[in-house]
Amino acid sequence: MTEQTKPVEEIQPESVPGAAEQPSAGPEVGVPLPAVTPPVPATVEGSAFDVQATPAKVKKDRRVLRAVLRWTAATVVFAAVGSAAAYGITGMKRTDVPGLATESDGRWDYPKIVKPPLPSGSPGPFAESNKAGSHYADLRELLLPAPEGAKADATLRGEDGWLPRKAFLAQYGKADREELGQLLTDYGLRHVAARGWTVADGTRTRVYLLQFDTATAAYELVTDELANYDSPRYALREADLTERDEAFPDKVSVDEVVRYAYAESKPYGAEQARETYLLAGDTVALVVQSRKGSAPEIPFQQTVVLQSQLLG
């Protein structure tokens, strides 16, 4: 079971996005190298290496020794320079190395994401002792933060961070709001927390967290009332025709968190929407992204996985 104190990881690619760890400190550059002391040749009597040879031979050996020392020093210097260059390369980011620069795959730059602390003595939502599957952390702190450079959606802030039920229902078609509102009452909705933002390319994101009394109530609401395998039961106001999002890879998942991902199918008019229902213990999440033209796949997948990790 995932503990609430563990930090949330970022996708790579397969993930989602985060700063790479810096390599451990390498050798300092510019520090004088220690003096190299050549080994003293062993004395072998009666051989050409006998140090007791005649003076003339000693003079010749000294010239050879000086040459050896010069080459040894040169080798040490070249080795030091080579090591420094290697460290410089390994310490650089991929995009800083000429010839290795790669274009962004579309992931957003999210801040460091850490799960909020649990109240003392409280179990995580999937702990064996937590039979109700309750999230004891503040629901508002389980909302995914906006990526860097995004403009916050003030309409989703609510009062003290709690969104009125009416504001949540407003994203669905008018004909469905009353029925959906009754379902939320019947299944024991406790709180709604939400956050939204818009990034520079016009992609709009809305994240809603709905907390119920038990995991059983949340599960039955999603599986019986909200989500089918191939399409959601209730359409969002900006997405009339929606089907299973085939672009969302099944292997990209978070343990214990159930996902139903959909994408608006063509023809979808001026903009396209993508949506996902997440089921995690007593909490149901709805993540919606839309953009004029088409909604990009990668940031949607990244956002869904990061929110899943916060709830898992």
C-alpha positions in Angstrom: 0.0 0.0 0.0 1.3 3.5 -0.8 2.0 5.6 2.2 0.9 9.2 2.3 4.4 10.5 3.3 6.1 9.4 0.1 6.9 12.0 -2.5 5.2 11.8 -5.8 7.4 10.9 -8.7 7.2 12.8 -12.2 6.5 11.0 -15.6 9.2 10.4 -17.8 8.1 9.9 -20.7 7.1 7.4 -19.8 6.1 9.8 -16.6 5.4 12.7 -16.8 8.3 15.6 -15.8 11.0 16.8 -13.0 14.5 18.1 -12.5 17.2 15.4 -13.0 19.4 14.8 -10.1 22.9 16.3 -10.3 25.8 13.9 -10.5 27.9 13.5 -7.4 30.7 16.0 -7.1 33.7 15.1 -9.2 37.4 16.0 -8.9 38.1 19.7 -8.5 39.4 21.4 -11.5 42.5 23.6 -11.2 43.9 21.9 -8.1 47.7 21.3 -8.4 48.5 17.7 -9.1 50.7 15.9 -6.5 54.4 15.5 -7.5 55.0 12.2 -9.3 57.8 10.2 -7.7 59.1 7.6 -10.2 59.7 4.1 -8.8 63.4 3.2 -8.2 64.5 0.4 -10.5 65.4 -2.8 -8.7 69.1 -3.5 -8.5 70.1 -6.6 -10.4 73.8 -7.3 -10.2 75.4 -8.2 -13.4 72.6 -6.8 -15.6 72.2 -3.7 -17.7 70.1 -2.2 -14.8 72.8 -2.5 -12.2 72.9 1.0 -10.4 76.5 0.3 -9.5 77.6 0.8 -13.1 80.4 3.1 -14.3 79.9 6.9 -14.1 79.5 7.3 -17.9 76.6 4.8 -17.9 75.0 6.6 -14.9 74.9 9.8 -16.9 73.2 8.1 -19.8 70.7 6.5 -17.4 69.9 9.9 -16.0 69.1 11.3 -19.4 66.7 8.3 -20.0 65.2 8.9 -16.5 64.5 12.6 -17.3 62.8 11.6 -20.5 60.7 9.0 -18.7 59.7 11.6 -16.1 58.7 14.1 -18.8 56.5 11.5 -20.5 55.0 10.4 -17.1 54.1 14.0 -16.2 52.6 14.5 -19.7 50.5 11.4 -19.3 49.3 12.5 -15.9 48.3 15.9 -17.2 46.5 14.4 -20.2 44.7 12.0 -17.9 43.6 14.8 -15.6 42.4 16.9 -18.5 40.5 13.9 -19.9 38.8 13.2 -16.6 37.8 16.8 -16.2 36.3 16.8 -19.7 34.4 13.6 -19.0 33.0 15.0 -15.8 32.0 18.2 -17.6 30.0 16.2 -20.1 28.3 13.9 -17.6 27.5 16.9 -15.5 25.7 18.7 -18.3 22.1 18.3 -19.2 21.4 16.4 -22.5 20.2 19.6 -24.2 23.5 21.3 -23.3 25.6 18.9 -25.3 25.9 19.8 -29.0 24.3 17.1 -31.2 22.3 15.7 -28.3 19.7 18.4 -28.0 16.1 17.1 -28.2 12.8 18.9 -28.6 10.3 18.8 -25.7 7.7 16.0 -25.9 5.1 18.4 -24.6 5.3 17.7 -20.8 4.6 20.6 -18.5 7.0 21.8 -15.8 5.2 21.0 -12.5 6.7 22.0 -9.2 8.0 19.4 -6.8 5.0 17.4 -5.7 4.9 16.0 -2.2 1.9 14.2 -0.5 0.5 16.1 2.5 1.3 14.7 5.9 -1.3 12.5 7.6 -2.7 13.3 11.0 -0.8 11.5 13.7 -1.8 7.9 13.9 -3.9 8.0 10.8 -3.4 5.3 8.1 -3.1 5.8 4.4 -6.2 5.2 2.2 -5.1 1.7 1.2 -3.7 0.5 4.5 -5.1 -2.8 5.8 -6.4 -1.1 8.9 -8.3 1.5 6.8 -11.4 -0.5 6.0 -13.4 2.6 4.7 -10.5 3.6 2.3 -10.6 7.1 3.8 -8.2 9.9 2.9 -7.3 11.5 6.2 -5.2 14.2 4.7 -6.9 17.5 3.8 -8.6 17.0 0.5 -7.7 20.4 -0.7 -4.0 19.5 -0.3 -4.4 16.5 -2.5 -5.2 18.7 -5.5 -2.5 18.7 -8.1 -0.7 22.1 -8.2 -0.7 24.1 -11.5 2.4 23.8 -13.7 4.9 26.7 -13.9 3.7 29.7 -15.9 0.0 28.7 -15.8 -2.8 31.2 -15.1 -5.0 30.0 -12.2 -8.8 29.7 -12.7 -10.3 31.8 -9.9 -13.8 30.4 -10.5 -12.7 27.1 -9.0 -11.3 28.4 -5.7 -14.6 28.3 -3.9 -14.9 29.4 -0.3 -11.9 28.4 1.9 -11.0 26.0 -0.9 -14.3 24.1 -0.9 -16.3 24.3 -4.2 -20.1 24.4 -4.0 -21.9 21.4 -5.4 -23.7 23.6 -7.8 -20.4 24.8 -9.3 -19.3 21.2 -9.9 -22.6 20.3 -11.6 -22.4 23.3 -13.9 -19.8 21.5 -16.1 -22.5 19.0 -17.2 -25.4 19.6 -19.6 -28.4 21.4 -18.0 -30.6 18.4 -18.6 -28.4 16.2 -16.4 -27.6 18.4 -13.5 -30.6 17.7 -11.3 -30.2 13.9 -11.7 -26.5 14.1 -11.0 -27.1 16.3 -8.0 -29.5 13.7 -6.5 -26.9 10.9 -7.1 -24.3 12.9 -5.2 -26.7 13.2 -2.3 -27.7 9.5 -2.5 -24.1 8.4 -2.3 -23.1 10.7 0.5 -21.0 13.4 -1.0 -19.0 15.2 1.8 -16.7 17.7 0.0 -15.7 19.0 -3.4 -12.3 20.6 -3.9 -11.2 21.9 -7.3 -8.4 23.7 -9.1 -8.0 24.9 -12.6 -5.5 26.7 -14.9 -4.7 27.7 -18.4 -1.2 27.4 -20.0 0.3 29.5 -22.7 -0.9 27.4 -25.7 -4.5 27.8 -24.5 -5.0 24.4 -22.9 -7.4 24.6 -20.0 -7.4 22.2 -17.1 -9.9 21.5 -14.4 -9.4 19.1 -11.6 -12.2 18.1 -9.2 -11.9 15.9 -6.1 -15.1 14.5 -4.6 -14.9 12.8 -1.2 -17.6 10.4 0.1 -18.2 8.6 3.4 -16.7 5.3 2.3 -14.7 3.8 -0.6 -17.7 1.5 -1.3 -19.9 4.5 -2.0 -17.4 6.1 -4.3 -16.8 2.9 -6.1 -20.5 2.3 -6.7 -21.1 5.8 -7.9 -18.3 5.6 -10.5 -18.9 2.1 -11.7 -22.7 2.1 -11.6 -23.6 5.7 -12.5 -20.7 7.8 -14.0 -18.3 5.6 -16.1 -18.7 3.0 -18.7 -15.8 1.2 -20.4 -16.3 3.0 -23.7 -17.9 6.3 -22.7 -19.0 8.3 -19.7 -22.7 8.2 -18.8 -23.1 11.9 -18.5 -21.6 14.3 -21.1 -19.7 17.4 -20.2 -21.2 20.6 -21.5 -18.3 21.0 -24.0 -18.1 17.4 -25.1 -21.2 15.8 -26.5 -19.6 12.8 -28.2 -16.9 11.1 -26.1 -15.3 7.7 -26.3 -12.6 5.7 -24.7 -9.2 7.5 -25.0 -7.2 4.9 -27.0 -4.1 7.1 -26.9 -3.8 6.7 -23.1 -1.5 3.7 -22.6 -2.8 1.1 -20.2 0.6 0.4 -18.7 0.8 4.0 -17.4 -1.1 3.4 -14.2 -0.9 3.9 -10.4 -1.5 1.0 -8.0 -4.9 1.0 -6.3 -6.2 3.9 -8.5 -8.8 3.0 -11.1 -8.9 5.1 -14.2 -11.5 5.7 -16.9 -10.1 8.0 -19.6 -12.1 9.4 -22.5 -11.5 11.8 -25.4 -14.1 13.8 -27.4 -14.5 12.2 -30.8 -14.7 13.9 -34.2 -16.4 16.1 -35.2 -15.7 18.0 -32.0 -16.2 21.6 -33.3 -13.9 24.5 -32.3 -12.1 22.6 -29.5 -11.6 19.1 -28.2 -11.9 17.9 -24.6 -10.3 15.0 -22.8 -11.6 13.7 -19.4 -10.8 11.1 -16.8 -12.5 9.7 -13.8 -10.2 8.4 -11.1 -11.3 6.2 -8.2 -9.1 6.1 -5.2 -10.6 4.9 -1.9 -13.3 7.3 -0.7 -12.4 9.9 -3.3 -13.4 10.4 -6.9 -11.4 12.7 -9.2 -12.4 14.2 -12.5 -9.7 15.7 -14.7 -10.7 17.7 -17.7 -8.5 19.3 -20.4 -9.6 21.1 -23.5 -8.0 23.3 -26.2 -9.0 25.0 -29.4 -8.3 22.7 -32.3 -7.3 19.6 -30.3 -6.4 18.7 -26.8 -2.8 17.4 -26.6 -2.2 13.9 -25.3 1.0 14.1 -23.4 0.2 16.9 -20.8 -3.2 15.2 -20.3 -1.6 11.9 -19.5 1.0 13.6 -17.3 -1.6 15.5 -15.3 -3.8 12.4 -14.8 -0.9 10.3 -13.6 0.4 12.9 -11.2 -3.0 13.4 -9.7 -3.4 9.6 -9.4 -0.1 9.5 -7.5 -1.2 12.1 -5.0 -4.4 10.1 -4.3 -2.7 6.7 -4.3 
